[in-house]
Amino acid sequence: MKGVIEYPSYIVLDIPSPMEEKIQALRSRFDTERAQMPAEVALTGSCGVGTILPGQEISFISGEMDRIAAQYAPFEATFDHVERFQNTDIYYFAFQDPAPFTALHHALANSGIKFRHTDFPFVPHCTLKLRQHPTEQELLELFFLQTPQEPFKISRMSLYSLPDLTSCILHHKIPLTGLK
């Protein structure tokens, strides 16, 4: 955990196996560049607050994550449907209950970690397709996609940096162990 943040960095909730493999298989159909990236829900860096401001000590950020993870218990999540962020080519699974994600986002946003600014409000989501304009066939498939309905347990928070669009560096992982 030595060093400082250099690349765009995100705090996420990891989507566990076997749901992770289902997300990666869907990404293989719609976003091959990101298919092997971890399946996650970005708590910071995507919307609500921007990426972590570079130059901060990874050990400090990890300590803040540890403090927050100790306050929040693992929780069950279920996808709801596919949505698209307005005026973008970003398609994602929304959640049936966004409240636990929002609570963790607010805790991180109000921590001692410094973030870049973003104009976009926080929306808990799991990205399926990012950056490339979908073909007509992909649009049909995305909007009529059978959303996985089985609940899964969210129990781990991670800190990743993305030096480029297809790779990531894991800096820290911590289980949620609190009572909230």
N, C-alpha and C positions, 0 to 999 in steps of 0.2 A: 504494500500500500504506500510505498514511497513515491515521491514525484508530485507533479502538478498536472492539472488538466491542460491539455494542449489542443485536442481536437474537439469537434462538436460532441457534447456528452449529455447523456440522458439517464434519468433514474426511472426504472421500469418495474412492473410486476411481471414475473415470469409465468407464462402459461405452461402448465405441466403436461407431461406425457399421459395419455395418448392424444390429448387434444392438440398438443404442439405439432405432432406429425400430421394431423388433419389440416392444420393451418398451413404447414409447409407444402403439403400436397396441393392445396388450393393456390398457393403462391406460385407453384410450379406451372400451373395453368395460366395464371394471369400476370405474374411478375417474376419471370425466371431469374432476373438479377438478384432478387431478394429471397429466393426460395430457401436458401440454407441459413438465413439469418434466424436468430432465436425468435420464437413466437412470444410476443409480449404486449403489454398495455403500458404505453408511455405515461408516467405520472408527471414528468417534467420534460421540457424540450420540444414537445410537439405543439401543445396549445396550453393556454392558461398562463404558464411562464415559459420563457424560451429555454434554450440550451444553457448549461452551466457556464458561467463566465470563466474564460480561460485564466490560468495562473493560480487558481486556488489549489491548496494542498489536498491531494486525494485522501490522506489520513483524516483531515478535518471533515470532508464530505462524508466519508465512511462513518465517522463518529456520529454525525448528525443522523445519518440513516439508521445506525444501530439504536440510537435513542428513540427515534420514531417507531421503528419496528418493534421495540419492546412495549409500545403502548397499544399496538393494534393486533388483534387476533386474526388467524387465517379465516377466510370466508369463502362461501360457495358463490360461483358466478355462472350465469347462463347467457349465451348469446341470444339476441332478439331477432335482428334482421340486418340486411345489407343497406348501408347508406352511403352517400357521397357528400364530401364537404363541398359546399356551394362554390361555384366558379373554379373548381379544381378537377383533376383527374385522380383524386384520392378516394378509393372505395374501401369500406371497412365494415366489420361487424360491430353493431351497437350492442349494448347490454340491457337485459331486462331490468336490472336494478343498478343504477349508476352510483348510488349513495356511498358504498364503501370505498370506491375508487376516488370519489370526490373528497371524502374525508382525508384520505392519505395525501392527495394532491395538495389540499389546503395546509396540512401539517408541514409538508416539505416547502411549500411556497412561503410559509411564515417562519421557517427555520433560519439559521445563520448562513445558509448557502446563498451565494449571489448568482442570479440568473440574468440572462439577456432578456430584453423586453419582447413581447409578442402582442399583437392586437387581437389574437384569436382567443375566445373563451375556452375553458377546459371542457372537453368532451371525451369521456372514457371510450376507447375504441381499440380494436385490433385490426391493423391495416392488412388488406388483401392485395391491393394494387396501388402503386405509387409512381408518379412521374410520367409514365408513357400514356398517351391518349389511347383509349380502348377502341378496338375495332367494333363494327356493328354487331358482330357475333359475340364478342366479349361482353358488350353492354347487355345483350339479351341474357347471356349466361349469368352475369353478375346479379341482375335484378330478379331473376327467377331461380337463383341459387337456393338449394335446400340448406338452410342454416342448421348446423349441428345443434341439437336441442338438449343433449345430455349435460347436466351440471358438472362443473369441475372445481377443484379446490385451489384457490389462490393462497399461497403460503410463503412466497419468497420475493424479496425485493433485490434488484441488482443495479449496479452502476456500470454503464458501457460508454466507451468512446467510439466514434466512427471516423477512422482516418480516411475512408472513402465510402462509396455507396454500397459496396458489396462485402465489406468486412467490418468486424467490430473487435474491440479489446475489452475484455471483462476486467474490471478493477476490483469489484467487491460484490459479494452476495451475502444476504442476511435473512434468516427466517423471521416471519411475523410471529411474535410470541406473547403479545399483550392480551388484554381482556376486553378491549373495546370492540 
